[in-house]
Amino acid sequence: MIPASRQRNYFQSAVYVAIAAVLAAVLLERLLTYAEAVEKAGMEVTLARLNSALYVRLVYHALRGEHQAVEAMPRQSPFAVTRAQGMDYLGEYDGIPEDALGSGKWLYDRRRSELVYLPNLKRYLTMDAEAPEPGAIRFRVELAQASRFTYTGVVIKPVTPFRWDPAP
């Protein structure tokens, strides 16, 4: 029990509450920044995984002489081509559904033949002003060829430039 001479007054209690509130706000802001950095890393890992799987499919089809399958790869969903499973892949759509924006999910836009990532957290995401949807990062599959039936690789490239730098 605190003696009567040492009891806190209202001012001291208000200072303690204010200090705790400031510390909580700083902590929450840092946690949001870390969460956004984790989301960005997850997007990059998915892209790397898809890119590797596309390269394997390219080699497989090229070695078997299935040039039509190789030529069709840029017009198909990388998730479908690689048969990749993911809980964060919504499927193929004509455009972007309204309810999918800001979901942290992937989808394939059949109309534009583009892979789309819809980030959940985007405080540190800056995109080109000409981007069709400000909250969607679009990618396109491109084949690299030395000649007609000589393929040097496959890559997933961003359609519009973007910068996403959550700085933890």
C-alpha positions, -999 to 999 in steps of 0.1 A, spaced: 0 0 0 13 34 -9 15 59 20 -7 90 17 24 113 14 35 94 -18 1 90 -36 1 101 -72 -19 131 -82 -39 135 -114 -11 153 -132 14 125 -127 -12 99 -138 -19 119 -170 19 121 -177 22 83 -173 -8 76 -196 6 101 -222 40 84 -221 24 50 -225 2 62 -254 32 76 -273 52 44 -268 22 24 -280 18 46 -311 55 43 -320 53 5 -315 22 1 -337 37 22 -364 69 1 -364 48 -31 -365 29 -18 -395 61 -11 -413 74 -45 -405 42 -61 -417 45 -42 -450 81 -53 -454 70 -89 -448 42 -85 -474 67 -72 -500 91 -100 -493 62 -125 -497 54 -109 -531 90 -111 -542 93 -148 -531 62 -157 -551 76 -139 -581 109 -158 -578 91 -191 -573 69 -185 -604 99 -173 -624 119 -205 -616 89 -227 -623 83 -209 -657 119 -215 -666 116 -252 -658 85 -254 -680 102 -235 -708 131 -260 -707 108 -290 -706 87 -278 -736 117 -267 -756 135 -300 -751 104 -319 -763 100 -296 -793 67 -283 -781 72 -248 -795 35 -239 -795 33 -245 -757 63 -222 -752 48 -195 -774 15 -197 -755 32 -191 -721 31 -153 -721 -7 -154 -727 -15 -178 -698 -15 -174 -661 19 -183 -646 0 -201 -618 -18 -223 -644 14 -229 -666 35 -240 -636 6 -257 -618 15 -237 -587 -8 -239 -557 -13 -209 -535 -38 -198 -510 -32 -162 -521 -41 -168 -558 -77 -158 -566 -78 -172 -602 -83 -157 -637 -106 -127 -642 -114 -103 -670 -101 -72 -652 -99 -67 -615 -130 -74 -593 -139 -45 -570 -140 -67 -539 -104 -80 -545 -86 -46 -542 -64 -43 -512 -65 -80 -504 -29 -91 -505 -38 -116 -533 -27 -125 -568 -49 -128 -598 -45 -131 -636 -62 -105 -659 -71 -124 -690 -81 -93 -709 -46 -78 -706 -26 -111 -702 -11 -98 -670 -4 -111 -635 -17 -87 -609 -7 -84 -572 -31 -65 -550 -12 -53 -519 -29 -51 -486 -5 -26 -471 8 1 -494 19 31 -473 54 29 -489 43 19 -524 47 45 -551 36 39 -586 38 56 -620 10 81 -624 -1 63 -656 -9 31 -637 -44 19 -646 -53 9 -611 -34 28 -583 -35 -2 -559 -25 -30 -583 10 -41 -593 9 -56 -628 34 -81 -643 38 -96 -677 56 -128 -687 81 -123 -715 101 -149 -735 137 -142 -744 146 -156 -778 179 -158 -797 161 -170 -829 127 -184 -839 129 -216 -818 159 -208 -796 148 -196 -762 173 -180 -738 149 -176 -709 116 -164 -695 111 -135 -671 82 -119 -652 86 -81 -656 66 -53 -641 43 -35 -666 45 -1 -649 74 10 -628 68 10 -591 89 14 -559 80 -3 -526 104 6 -498 91 -2 -464 121 7 -442 120 -12 -410 
